[in-house]
């Protein structure tokens, strides 16, 4: 499950500490019924009360993405670096330093063997106050011959960034390029892969297409839309491109030794079985993981 928990600090948001603890309580209730997601990818877990969510949920393994002070080398080699003025709208948060971490967390029922992360160098507007990035974890799933690698990310927003759309889109494209280069360099070749997070692509074919360009993972909603009998899809979509109806995406890629196949898709924390506790619903995909050979 990927879930943007809206854990923004005061005074940007008020009352979110209580909501974060309640999310943890609801995850624990799922656990009591045996319906909890095996892995939860969290975005916007900025507030200290994120620890209440983690403690309440009782997941045995926890990993954290880039912290506030993490700085990473430029992934673009000299001669290929973009012509992007990194501080252009200071009054909208650019150039004021990082006021928060990436807000990325992974909670898992399965042991986490290792964690790698990258803090994005490029950003636009208010998004620059958070150290947004990507984290990659390897989880050891019993019965599989190799770990499953899972990535969690959060890309630059659109209107919420407070800067012109063109500026926000350019930063989003650069972060997507950083994501691709990080994954190419740090992912284990041939490992089964699941990717999730808040990609901020809703109603933006331009953003979605750039994320997918030159990147090998398939998006679950697009894969299931093309194969309606292969997935138990319990989410209603408006149109012919359900992957553009949401900010949140989950993707996957077969490994050399493990096939990855989505078999069910559902919304959580949408007011049905769980209360609405964020400005995003949870997005849950069930995968069948099959050893090859």
N, C-alpha and C positions, 0 to 999 in steps of 0.2 A: 504494500500500500504506500502510495505517496500522498503526503498531506502537508499543505502549507497551513501552519497552525496559528498564523497571525500573532506571533509572539513579539509584537513591536513594543518598544519601551514607552513609558510615560514621558512627555505629554502627548506623543504621537497617538497612542491608544491608551484608554483607561479601562480598568477592570479586567485586563487580559490575564493577570495572574490566576484569578479564580477559574477562568475558562481553561487554562493550561492544566491545572490540577484536575478539572473535570474530564478533560480528554484522557488523562492517565487513568482515571477511575473507570471510564467507559472501556478502555482497552483491557483493563483488568477484568471487567465484566465479560467481555468477549472471551478472554482466556478461561474464565470459569466455565463457559459453555463450549470451549474448544473451537471457537470460530475466529480467534484472533489471527491477524496476518502473521506469517512466519517472519517477515521482515518489514519494518516501517521506515520509510524515508521521510524525514522531516525537513521543512524549510521554514524560515523566519522564527527559528527557536532562539531569539536574541535575549530574552529576559531571564533573570536568575531563576524564575519559577519554572523554567523548562526542567529543572531538576525535580520539581514536584511531579511533573508529568512522568518523568522517567522512573522515579521511585514508585509512584502509584501503579504504573503499568506492569512493573515487575519483570521486564525483559532481562534475561541473564547477561546479554552481551550488548555493549554500547560503544559506538565510535563517534568521534566529533570531527567536523570539517575544519577548514582554515580558521584560525583564531584571529583576533583583531590585529595582532602584530605581525602576522605571517606575510612575508614578501618573497616572491619567487622571481627567478630570472626571466627575462623576456623570451617567450617561446619563438618569436619571429627572428630569424637570423638577420644580421646587418645586410642591407640591400633589399630586404623584403619587409621592413617595418612600415606600418601604415602611416600615412600623413594624417594624424589625428591629434588635434590640440587637446591635451589631457585636462587642462583647466580653462574653461571657456565661460562657464556660468557659476561663478563663485557664490553668488547669492542663492543659488539652488543646490548648494552642497558640494560642488566640485572644488578640490584643493584645500578642503578643511580638515583633512585627515580622516582616519577611520574611527567612527564612534562605536562600532560594534563588530562582532565577528561575522562569519559567513552565515550563521544561523542554521547550518546544516548538521544533521544528526542521523545516525542509522541505529535502529534498535533491532535486535535479532534473537530468534530462538536458537539459531545455529552458531557455533563458535566462529568468531572473526579471527582469521589467521594473520592478516596484516591490513594496514590502512595507508593509503597514499592520498595526497591532496595537492591542489594548486589554487592559489588566489589569483583571480583575474586582474590583469594589469589595467585594462581599459574599462571605463564606465561612463555614465552620463547622469547628471543631475543628482537628485536626492539619493539615488542608488549608490552613489560613491561613498556615502557615509557608512555603508556596510561593506565588509571585506568579502564580497560575493566570490564564489568559486565553484570548485567541483571536488568531490571526494570519491575515492574508489576503494572498496573493501573486497576482500576475498573471504567467502563464508564456506565452511566445511559442512556439506550436507551428507548425512549418513547414507551410504549405499551408492554414492556417486564416485567415479574413479578420479575426479579432479574437483577442486573448489570451483564454486560459481562466483564470478566477479560481478559486483553490483556498484553502479555509479549513481550518485545523487548530486543534483545541481540546481542552481537558481540563476536565471539570466535576467538582464536589465529590463525593467518595466517600460511601459509606453507612457501614457498620460501621467501616471503616478510619479514619474521621474521629475516632472515639473519643467522640463526643457522641451524645445521644439521636437516634433515627431522625427524629423530627419536625423537630428543629433542622437536621439534615443535609439533609433533603428541602427545607426552606424555602430554605436557601442554594442548593441545586441549582436550584430554580425561579427564584430571582433571577438566578443566573448565566445560565440559559437566556434569561431576558428581556434581560439585558445583551447576550448574543450576538445576539439578534434585532435589537435597536436599533442595535448596531454595524454589522451587516450592512446594515440599511436605510439607514444614513447613509453608509457607506464603500464599499459595493459599487457597481460601475458598472452603471447600469440597462441591462438587456438583455444583459449579459455571460453567457456560458455559465459554469455554476458547478458545482464539486465540493466537498463538505464532508466532512471525516473527523475521526476522533479517538476519544478515550476519553470516551464520554458518560456512563458509570456508570449505565446504565439496566437492567442485567441483572435479570430477574425482578421488574421494577418497572413495571407498566403506567402507574402514576401519573406517574412521572418521564418515561417515553417520551412519553406523551400531552401533557405540558406542553411538552416540547421541540418537538413537532410542531404545537402549537396556534398558529395565526396565522403559521405559517412555511411558505414555499412549496416547500421542496425535498422530493423523494421519497427514501425510504430504499431502498437497493438490495435488501436482503434481502426487504423487503415487496413491492417491485415484481416481483422475480423469482419470489417465491412465488406471486404471482397470475398469472404468465405462465411456467409451468415449461418451455415449449418455446423461450422466447426467450433463456434464459441457460444456459450450461454451468456448472452449479453443482456444485462438487466438495467441498462442505462438507455434512456430515450434520447435520440438525437434529432436535431431539426435539419435537415438538408442532406446533401450528398457528400459532405466532407466533415464527418464528426470530429476529426482531429483538429479542426479549427473552431470547435464549439467550446473549447476549454483552454485554460492556461497550462493545465497539468497533463503530462504525457508519460507513458511508460513504453519503452522499446525493448527489443531483445535481439539476440544473435546466437545461432547455434555454435557450439564448440566442436572441436575435432573429436572429442570423446563423449560429449553429452549433447543431445538434441533438446532444444527449448521450444515448447509449444504452448501458446495461450489457450486455455479451455473455458475460462469464465471471466466476466467483467461485471463489476458492480460499483455503485456509489456507497459510501459510508459517511456517517456524520452529516446526513442530508435531511434529517427530520423524520426518517422512517423508523429504523430500528435504533438509531442513536440520535441524540439532539444535535442541532446546528450549533457549533461552538467556534466557528471561524468564518471568515469571508470566502473560504474555499470549502468544497466538500472533500472528503477523502476519496481517493480513486484506487480501487483494489482489483488486482488481476491475479487469477490463479493460473499457474504454469504447471505443465507436465514436464518433468525433467527425466529424460530417458537415456541411459547409457547406450552408446553406439557399439555395435559388434558383440 
